[in-house]
Structure formats: C-alpha cells, structure tokens
C-alpha cells in the first residue's frame, strides 16, 4: 500500500505546504500546498492543523528525516501515551463493530450502507477525531518542554522536563483537567471548599503529583487567599501560591519549586 512520505511541513503566507513524495515511485521530494490543511489551519489554528497531521500519520502518511518542523509530530506520534491511547480507542471502535450484523458488515464498503453500518461509521469517526485531538496535545507538550529548556539556567535535559510534565498530565487526566480552558482549576478549591462543597482538592492534586515524583511529604493543606487564589502549605512550613487559572507551565513551575524546596530541606531526597 502506498504511503505519503513527508520530510518537511511549512507554514507560508498563502497556506500550509508539505515536502513529499509517494513511497511507490522515485520522484524526488517536492513542495506542494495542501488545501485541506490550509483550510483547517485558517479555521481552527495550530490545534486543528496538529490534529489533521496526526490523522494523516495514522491513515496514509509517514514522516521521514529530522527537519525541525517534524519533531513535535514525531514526539506525539511515537509516544507511549499515543500507543496506549490508540489501543484504548481501537477497543472502543471494535465494540461498535461487533454490534454490526453480517449484513451491516458486508455493506461497510458499499454505496448502499445499512443504517447499522452508518451508525458504526458515525461512532468510529467521532472516536477517531477525539483520539487525534488528544494525541495532538502532545505537540503542545513538546513545544512547552522546548520553551522550558530555552529558559533553563542549569542545562537540565529534555527528559528531566518530560518526566515531570508526564506525571503532571497523568494526574491531571484523572481529574479531567483541560489546560485549554480559561480556568482549568475552576472545580478545585481549598480544603474547606473540598469538604463543604464537594470541590476537588488542590492539596490532593499536588500531593499525588509529588508522590509520583517520589517526594515524601508528611502533611499538605490548602487555604483560600482571595477569589481563585490559594496558599498550599507543605509540612506546616513551606508555602506556595497557586490560582485556579494556572496552565500546564505554571503547574510545572509549582511542582519544580516544591520539589526543590523539599529536597533542600532534606524532607525527601530521591527524585
């Protein structure tokens, strides 16, 4: 089966271009404007473009070479997260496939699909788009790590940042936090708000991330400072200001600060 080989992706004033050639011919790589990618980028911006390129990689394209324009997609597509997510969503799609009767299965590739077959494709397309959107967020993670590295004064490695961010995202996903929202922590609050109003607890959120980083703490609490602003106190001694509008990079800064302070005070030495 022929695959579209891509060794460069370029944004120009008039649209999105890829340098490509087909796997079943000897024609050299050549740059072409891709109208459907251009349209998606104009309508949805970078996130839409990322989703569609990820979709291409799953269906008919491969990335070749080491050009910088490919790196964020290689990072997202080849991640363990993507491997696990793909298995999860394949199982979900297979669930709907198994619900098809034999007539519906035979009609999938015909022009006259049964209602069951149409319903299957509806679920399949919805699940695929949802999966591609989730994987595309790994591109943002790659960009964030590179941004953090550019501000890095201690020459810390890519894996250092990736390790902490992956653990933050693991816990964030369990709490259904969406960092694209204007207020990602809108459903979080102080210990009192958690007890009295059923809100998620900032204390538990940060405790779980610290534990994933092998940081041992004896006590953690959160009190409200003002509307949307809070103070997290660790071991009745070390205070950190947080707020409900923080994005992933802010949470990384918070966790790194907590880890560094705790290590310096010999409260947990293994990271």
C-alpha positions in Angstrom: 0.0 0.0 0.0 1.3 3.4 -1.0 2.3 5.9 1.8 2.8 9.6 1.5 6.4 10.3 2.8 6.8 13.8 4.3 10.2 15.4 5.2 9.1 19.0 5.9 6.0 20.9 6.9 6.0 24.7 6.2 3.5 27.5 7.0 3.6 30.2 4.4 1.5 33.3 3.9 -0.8 31.6 1.5 -1.1 28.3 3.2 0.3 25.0 4.5 2.9 23.2 2.4 4.5 19.8 2.7 7.6 18.4 1.1 6.5 15.0 0.0 6.7 12.0 -2.4 4.9 8.7 -2.7 6.5 5.5 -1.4 5.8 3.7 -4.6 7.7 6.0 -7.0 11.1 7.5 -7.4 10.0 11.1 -7.9 12.1 13.4 -5.6 10.6 15.2 -2.7 8.7 18.3 -3.9 6.8 21.0 -2.1 3.0 21.2 -2.5 0.3 23.4 -1.0 -2.2 21.2 0.8 -5.6 22.9 0.6 -7.4 20.9 3.3 -4.6 21.6 5.8 -4.7 25.2 4.8 -8.5 25.4 5.4 -8.2 23.7 8.8 -5.4 26.0 9.9 -7.4 29.1 8.8 -10.5 27.9 10.6 -9.0 26.2 13.8 -5.4 27.4 14.1 -2.5 25.3 15.2 -4.5 22.8 17.2 -6.7 21.9 14.2 -3.6 21.5 12.0 -1.9 19.3 14.5 -5.0 17.1 14.7 -5.1 16.6 10.9 -1.4 15.8 10.6 -1.7 13.2 13.3 -4.7 11.8 11.4 -2.6 11.6 8.3 0.1 9.7 10.1 -2.5 7.1 11.2 -4.0 6.7 7.8 -1.7 7.3 4.9 1.5 9.3 5.7 4.9 8.8 7.3 7.4 11.4 8.5 11.0 11.0 7.2 14.1 12.8 8.2 15.0 15.1 11.1 13.7 18.5 10.0 12.7 20.6 12.9 9.1 21.0 11.5 8.6 17.3 12.1 9.9 16.9 15.6 6.7 17.8 17.5 4.7 15.3 15.5 7.3 12.6 15.8 7.3 13.2 19.6 3.5 12.9 19.7 3.0 10.0 17.3 5.8 7.8 18.8 5.0 8.4 22.5 3.9 5.6 24.8 0.9 7.7 25.6 -0.2 7.5 22.0 0.4 3.8 21.8 -1.8 3.2 24.9 -4.5 5.7 23.7 -4.6 4.1 20.3 -5.3 0.7 21.9 -8.0 2.2 24.1 -9.8 3.8 21.2 -9.4 0.7 18.9 -11.1 -1.3 21.6 -13.9 1.3 21.7 -14.3 1.1 17.9 -14.2 -2.7 17.9 -17.1 -2.6 20.4 -19.3 -0.9 17.8 -18.0 -3.1 15.0 -19.0 -6.2 16.9 -22.5 -4.9 17.3 -23.0 -5.0 13.5 -24.9 -7.9 12.0 -23.4 -9.7 9.0 -25.4 -7.6 6.5 -24.1 -4.4 8.1 -20.5 -5.6 8.0 -20.8 -6.5 4.3 -22.3 -3.1 3.5 -19.5 -1.1 5.1 -17.6 -0.7 1.8 -20.6 -0.5 -0.4 -22.5 2.6 -1.6 -25.7 1.3 0.0 -24.8 1.1 3.7 -27.3 -0.2 6.2 -28.5 2.1 9.0 -26.4 0.0 11.4 -23.3 0.5 9.2 -23.9 4.2 9.0 -24.3 4.3 12.8 -21.0 2.4 13.1 -19.1 4.9 10.9 -20.7 7.8 12.9 -19.2 6.4 16.2 -15.9 5.5 14.5 -15.4 8.9 13.1 -16.3 10.6 16.4 -13.9 8.4 18.3 -11.1 8.9 15.8 -11.4 12.7 15.9 -11.4 12.6 19.7 -8.3 10.4 19.7 -6.5 12.6 17.2 -7.3 15.7 19.3 -5.9 14.1 22.4 -2.7 13.0 20.7 -2.3 16.4 19.1 -2.0 17.9 22.6 1.3 16.0 22.9 2.6 18.5 20.3 1.9 21.3 22.7 3.8 19.3 25.4 6.8 19.2 23.1 6.6 22.9 22.5 6.3 23.6 26.2 9.4 21.4 27.0 11.4 23.2 24.5 10.3 26.6 25.9 11.3 25.5 29.4 14.6 24.3 28.1 15.3 27.7 26.5 14.8 29.3 29.9 16.8 26.6 31.6 19.7 28.0 33.6 21.1 24.7 34.8 21.3 22.8 31.5 18.7 20.2 32.5 17.9 17.6 29.9 14.7 17.2 27.8 13.9 14.0 29.7 14.0 15.9 33.0 11.2 18.2 31.9 9.3 15.4 30.1 9.4 13.2 33.2 7.8 15.8 35.5 5.3 17.0 32.9 4.2 13.5 32.1 3.4 12.9 35.7 1.5 16.2 36.0 -0.6 15.2 33.0 -1.2 11.7 34.3 -2.8 13.1 37.5 -4.5 16.0 35.6 -6.2 13.5 33.3 -7.5 11.6 36.3 -9.1 14.9 37.4 -10.3 15.7 33.9 -8.4 18.9 33.8 -8.4 20.7 30.5 -5.5 23.2 30.3 -7.1 24.7 27.2 -9.9 26.1 29.4 -9.6 29.7 30.6 -9.8 28.4 34.2 -8.5 24.8 34.3 -8.9 24.5 38.0 -12.4 26.0 38.3 -13.7 22.9 40.1 -10.8 22.9 42.6 -10.7 24.6 46.0 -9.3 24.8 49.5 -9.6 22.0 52.0 -12.7 23.7 53.4 -14.3 24.1 50.0 -13.5 20.4 49.2 -15.1 19.2 52.5 -18.1 21.6 52.4 -18.9 21.9 48.7 -17.6 18.7 47.1 -14.9 20.5 45.1 -11.7 18.8 44.1 -8.8 19.4 46.5 -5.7 21.3 45.4 -4.0 19.5 48.3 -4.7 16.1 46.9 -3.8 17.1 43.4 -0.4 18.4 44.4 0.2 15.5 46.8 -0.4 12.9 44.2 2.0 14.6 41.7 4.7 14.9 44.4 4.3 11.2 45.3 4.6 10.3 41.6 7.9 12.1 41.7 9.0 10.1 44.8 8.7 13.1 47.1 7.6 12.1 50.6 5.6 14.7 52.5 4.0 14.4 55.9 1.3 17.0 55.5 -0.2 19.2 52.9 -3.1 21.7 53.2 -4.7 24.5 51.1 -6.4 27.7 52.2 -8.1 30.4 50.2 -6.2 33.7 49.9 -8.7 35.5 47.8 -11.2 34.6 45.0 -9.5 32.0 42.9 -6.1 32.3 44.7 -4.8 29.9 47.3 -1.9 29.0 49.5 -0.6 25.5 49.6 1.3 24.6 52.8 3.6 21.6 52.9 4.6 20.1 56.2 3.2 23.1 58.1 6.2 25.1 56.9 6.6 25.8 53.2 4.0 27.9 51.4 3.3 28.2 47.7 0.9 30.5 46.0 -1.3 29.0 43.3 -4.5 30.0 41.5 -7.4 28.5 39.5 -6.2 30.0 36.2 -2.9 28.3 36.0 -1.8 26.5 32.9 0.5 23.5 32.5 3.7 25.5 32.5 2.5 27.2 35.8 1.8 23.8 37.4 5.3 22.6 36.3 6.9 25.7 38.0 4.9 25.0 41.1 5.9 21.3 41.3 9.5 22.1 40.5 9.6 24.7 43.3 8.0 22.3 45.7 10.5 19.5 44.8 13.5 21.8 45.1 12.4 23.3 48.5 11.6 19.8 49.9 14.9 18.4 48.7 16.9 21.3 50.1 15.3 20.8 53.5 16.1 17.1 53.4 12.4 16.1 53.6 12.7 13.8 50.6 15.9 13.3 48.7 15.0 10.9 45.9 13.5 12.4 42.8 
